[in-house]
Amino acid sequence: MIEMPSCSSKPINESPLSEGPSFSSKKPNESSMRELPSCSCKNPQPLISKVFQNIDNFSLDGSKNQKLQHGIVEVVIKDNLPFDFVEGKGFLSFVKQHFPLYKVSTRNTIKAHIEKMYNEEKEICVAMLKFFSYLSLTTDIWTDVEMNSMLGVTIHGVNGTEQFNGTNGVYKLSEAHTVSHISEVFIAALKDFSIDEKQGMAVVTDNGTNIVKAVHDSFGKKRHIPCFEGVNLVCENSLNNPEVNAVVVKCKEIDIVAKKKC
C-alpha cells in the first residue's frame, strides 16, 4: 500500500469555534499591559524669556526690526518703487501675516533711511576717490518726464590695478543752459564729492555748443573729448555727399525693379 503524506503535527483545536478567532475571558494583568508611547509635541511652547526676547527684537531699535527695514529699503531702491509702497494694502497684508510683531515704517521713515544710506555710501566714495590722482568725467544734459533739465555726471578712474566707476549724481539746471550756468553746476557737482578740477584729466561730452564751451572754460580745450555721437554725424554728412547720394539712388532703383520682377 502507498503511504499517504503525513499532515502537520500541530494539535487540532477541539473548540467548536476553532475556525474563528479565539477569545480569552481572562482579565489582563497590569504587568502584561503595554504602555503607550508618549506623544512628543512638534511645536513645544516657547519659554517666556524667548517670547519677550522676540518682542524686544521687533522693537524700534531691535535687530529684527532693523534688518527688515533695511531689506524693505533695498527693495524700494533696486526696484525703483515709490516711497508709499510701504503703505499699500498688499504689502501691509503680507507683513501682518508673516511678521505680525513688525510695525511697518511710514514713507517718511523710508525716505530718511534711504538718505542715510546715500550719505554713508557717498562717504565711502569720497574716501576712495582720494587715492585716484587722475579721473575721467562724463557729463550730459537731459530732460526728465516733468520737463526739468538735468546735468548728469559720471566718474571713472584707474589706480594701478584698481578701477572705479560710479555716478556722481544728477543735478538740476534751474536756469537757462548758458555756458556759465552749466560750468557752475558741473564744478559744484565735482566739489560735492571733493573732486578737484585738476583730477579731471578728460571730460567726455556730446557736441552741444554750450556744454563743450563750458568744459573748455573749466578744464581747458585739451582735456575735452567728444563722445561717439560724432559717428552718427559723420554718416549723415557722408550721405549728403552728391556722389554717395547718387549711388544710394541707383541702389533704390535696382531694388524697385527686382521687387517688380518677383
Buried (B, 14 or more C-beta within 10 A) or exposed (E): EEEEEEEEEEEEEEEEEEEEEEEEEEEEEEEEEEEEEEEEEEEEEEEEEEEEEEEBBBEEEBEBBBEBBEEBBEEBBEEEBEBEBBBEEEBEEEBEEEBEEBEBBEBEBBBEBBEEBEEEEBEEBEEBBEEBEEBBBBBBBEEEEEEEBBBBBBBBBEBEEEEBEBEBBEBEBEEEBEBEBBBBBBBEBBEBBEBEBEBBBBBBBBEBEBBBBBBBEBBEEEBBEEEEEEEEEEEEEEEEEEEEEEEEEEEEEEEEEEEEEE
